[in-house]
Amino acid sequence: MVVIRGALQYYFKNYDGLTRGLQVLFNTFFRPDIKTDLDSTVVTGIVGNFGWLTHRFPEWFVILDFIFLFLILLNEPKIKLQNRFVFTSTIIFLINIIMVSMTMFTLWTVGALKQFDFMHAVGEQGRYYTPFLLCLIPMGIFLQKFITVKISNFVMRDLFVSVVVINFIYFVVLTLLFYYTTDGGVRFILQIIKWIRGIL
């Protein structure tokens, strides 16, 4: 804790000190009323953004995907992991989030955008955190000690195939609607019905 405090203090020494740094980090991740793209760009962007970050899976769909991934972890064969390994991997994930936010604040928000008075970081996206989701696997395995969910291998396999296929189809449909319709797919149901009526 002392090391983390010292690192934050050093990092924010040219940006009004540790107190402002802590306020910036708090606002960035816990104040969606200030940082209005928190849900869409940061949270959903971890697994849900495609293309130019302009079309994506909705938040409810991402939540369902994460619930399924969590169920997979809880049904994995039990592996004995050292508590130190579980703690370290989880901390790596959290520190990555903090480091990205600090960097985006100092180099992008203040540096490139020249927004010296901003009290939150601008520019970080969920894709910066996606590779580090692997660091949460040991925590999921560790939680098997406390949460028991039994699903047969047959059912889990069918669920896995179904979720992957649904994700892929959803992605293809969203991409086709976004890039290959004149209005981004806003009226595609009305247009299909009109087209069918024209044929009949």
C-alpha positions, 0 to 999 in steps of 0.5 A, spaced: 500 500 500 505 504 501 508 503 494 502 504 491 501 511 494 508 513 493 507 511 486 501 515 485 504 521 489 510 521 484 506 520 478 501 526 480 506 531 483 506 535 476 498 535 476 496 538 483 498 532 487 496 526 490 489 528 492 487 531 485 490 524 482 485 520 487 479 525 485 481 524 478 481 516 478 474 516 483 471 520 478 473 516 472 470 510 474 465 511 479 461 518 476 458 516 470 454 522 471 461 526 470 464 521 465 458 519 460 461 514 456 463 510 462 458 504 460 459 504 453 466 506 451 469 503 457 465 497 460 462 495 454 468 496 450 472 490 454 468 485 449 463 489 446 465 494 441 466 493 433 469 497 428 470 504 429 467 504 436 461 506 433 457 499 434 457 494 439 453 489 443 448 492 448 450 492 456 445 487 457 448 482 452 455 483 455 453 481 462 450 475 460 456 473 456 460 474 463 455 470 467 456 464 462 464 465 462 463 465 470 459 459 470 465 456 465 470 457 470 466 454 476 465 448 472 472 447 471 476 441 474 478 443 481 486 446 481 490 448 487 492 455 486 497 458 491 493 464 495 499 469 493 498 467 485 490 468 486 492 475 489 497 477 485 494 476 478 487 480 481 492 485 483 495 486 476 488 486 473 486 492 477 493 496 477 493 495 469 486 499 470 489 504 474 495 505 470 491 506 463 487 511 467 493 515 469 496 515 463 490 517 459 489 523 464 496 525 463 498 524 456 491 525 453 487 529 457 492 534 459 497 533 454 494 532 448 487 535 449 490 541 453 484 540 458 487 542 464 481 543 469 478 536 467 477 532 473 477 525 470 481 521 465 478 522 457 480 517 452 481 510 455 477 504 452 475 497 454 479 494 449 485 496 453 483 492 459 481 486 454 487 482 454 488 482 462 481 479 463 486 472 463 488 475 470 482 474 473 481 466 471 485 464 478 480 468 482 474 465 478 478 458 480 479 460 487 471 462 488 470 454 486 471 453 494 465 458 496 460 457 490 458 451 487 454 450 480 454 443 477 453 443 470 454 436 466 459 436 461 454 435 455 449 441 457 456 445 458 458 444 451 451 445 448 451 452 452 458 454 450 456 452 442 449 456 443 453 462 446 458 462 441 453 462 435 449 467 438 454 472 439 457 471 432 450 471 429 448 478 433 455 481 431 454 479 423 447 482 424 449 488 427 455 489 422 451 488 416 445 493 419 451 498 421 455 498 415 450 496 409 444 500 410 443 507 409 440 509 416 445 504 420 439 499 420 434 504 424 428 502 420 430 495 418 424 492 420 419 497 417 423 496 410 423 488 410 415 489 412 415 494 406 419 489 401 415 483 403 408 487 402 411 489 395 413 482 393 406 480 395 
